[in-house]
C-alpha cells in the first residue's frame, strides 16, 4: 500500500510540489534504496521514491532546483526533481560516493569517494567530472570553507583530514585527528571547523587560520556507556549559536553552545542517528535514525522530541527545503 501511495504522489506531480513552499525534508534510506519526502508541519511521510542503490549523501543544489542523491553502490550521483522525484540526470561521481558538498558558487559538487581514496569535483552544469584529488583512505566527510579557499576531506582509515587548496587543487596538509573522522562542518563565518571523530567519541574544534585544534569536546549522555558515543553528523543553527551533533549508537543528539563549547544537553532520539538538518527558523532538528527506521523531530528550545516519523529502511541523510 505504501508503494502505491508513493507512486500516486509521484505520478500526479501535483501533490508533493505544494509542500516545497512549506518546510519539506528529504531523507535518504540506505537499506531500502529510497528517499522519504517528509511534510514537517504535518509530521508524516507523504511520498517515498525509489532511487539508486544504497543512497547516503543528500542535498539540494544551491538554487534548490534539483535534489542530489549519492547512490553509493551505483557509483553515481542522481539529480532529481525535488517536487516529483523524477530523475533528471545521473552524474559521474567516482567510486562509492558517500557524503558530498555543493560549492558555494553552485557550480561544482564535491563528492568523497570511499573506495578509491579521492574527492571528485563534478561540474553540475556540464554534468561531468571536472577534476579529482587523491586523499587518505576511506574518505567520507567533505566540506568547503565559506570563503571557498579550502576543501576539507576526512580519512576514516588514516585518522586525518586533508586540507585542499581549491585554487591549486593540491593537498597542503594532512591534519591528524582522533579515531575515524566522519563529518566536517564549518561555522558560518568560516573561522572554525568542527570535525567529528566517531570511534574516539570526540569533536575537534579547529581554528581555520592556523589549522590547529583549539578544543576537543567529549560527550557523556546519561546512562550511555562511552563506547556507544559515536559522533557523526553536525549542524549549526542559522544564527550560529548552537550546534547539534548526532551521537550514533548512543541513540541521542547533543546540543552544544558554540560560544562556550559546552554541552547544553542531550536528547534521546531513535536508534543510531547518522545525520540531521535544522529548520530555517532554527527551532527544530530533523534527525535520521538509521537503526530504528525512523525520523525524529527535536524541539531545540525544550530539548525534547516532538514527533517520531516512520521512515524507510535505514534513514541516513537529511536535506531541507527552504
Secondary structure, 3 states (H helix, E strand, C coil): CHHHHHHHHHHHCCCCHHHHCCCEEEEEECCCCEEEEEECCCCEEEEEEECCCCEEEEEECCCCCCEEEEEHHHCEEEEECCCCCCEEEEEECCCCEEEEEECCCCCEEEEEECCCCEEEEEECCCCEEEEEEECCCCEEEEEECCCCCEEEEEECCCCEEEEEECCCCEEEEEEECCCCEEEEEECCCCCEEEEEECCCCEEEEEECCCCEEEEEEECCCCCCCHHHCCCCCEEECCCCCEEEEECECCCEEEEEECCCCEEEEEEECCCCEEEEEECCCCCEEEEEECCCCEEEEEECCCCEEEEEEECCCCEEEEEECC
